[in-house]
Amino acid sequence: MRDGLGSHGNGDQSRSVAWLVGYSENVRFLLIPILAVLCYGRNPSRNDALDLNQAIKLESNLPCDGVTNPQQEIVLEAHFSTAGGPLMFIVNTYQDETCLAGIGIKCFKHTPAGWRDDLMVNADGISHYWLNSCKAHGSKDPARYTLSAWFKDGTANTKKLPWKQAPLKQVSAQPEVYEFTGPNGGTARVEITRR
């Protein structure tokens, strides 16, 4: 009799342990990405410093139809002078407030609405980027993009210096070319080809 009870008790205990292990695996599966997002912290973008008056508005040539969200590929060919300190072009995109980490109806971390750095170009070469026509699939609101120009003061030991925005100007419509000059005489130029 005791053996029967003992084996029955061990079976219940085994099932309890198996359930507990399965439950902890499920909780771990959910918590790891949430904790990763919460620990990541703030996006290191300059959305609080972006001056739209010094940037150039970028738009897709494909219309936003309110049903789909067509994309237009643009090719950015950048050239930077060798002197004059660090220079950079950034494609910024405007994003509405979103929930980065949540379960069901509870959101643990929000990303505030604002401009985000989406593509950074700081060396000679070619970069590819896709402009959405609409803010979201099925939306009638167009997506918002800018091209902005940035520099660092000084030419040596600039690693800890902050990036500052420079006025960007269009120098040609066909081909589509933009350029700016940094305070130390360095120049940067980007040509955009739309496909």
Steps between C-alpha positions, in 0.01 A plus 500: 500500500774736588680427173185585304453829683866579466508450127176698457648785702817498288290520183317809628828653600652427157201659326525805728870539428441460125224763508723737700790455257270560201351809665844646580612436140196690369557790739867514406405499131280808559725687742831486314395725208313735733800539730731547203287789372466655845874480563593635158402852597457806284558497128825693447341719235498876486123528461489771768766702313381467141431841347262450207588846362857379435396162355356399162161330476517162325193348337428197290391577144246218529160624628352375826179329388356417844482130420857377459834656593724517192872551555746690286866408506746787513875468453717748689851554364701698755834678478684659795811720501801349674559807719274699729387254766220240511194561280185293457167478316199349679167387361250567780154349517205617710336229709185515708505385861537123518513229763840329508419244767157384609280205580139512392356838588788603730796693354820509704710730283381769258702664226385862479400649167780682322779492247734202492839454333442227243802508271839657577749564221845622605736355239543509123288240330152390400209428735153366416184610680127443445249781549151388600224696330263468799548520874371142530345233280145611416551852636412811299764707682833533316821387665730778623874502431777758510862507392715687751870597520723469808855592601736496797713802596872439484710264295676292769372305803138552396367173645339666804385816323125531427359497148355834388259561216601702195274661239461274198435648158397360166749591229337312211156359420612277207698318622365541855802623699535642853807631679624681810820643644623450855649783711853366445471512121405137439235440234255217441287429196235238429330415172165321517381275221137385513400162361 
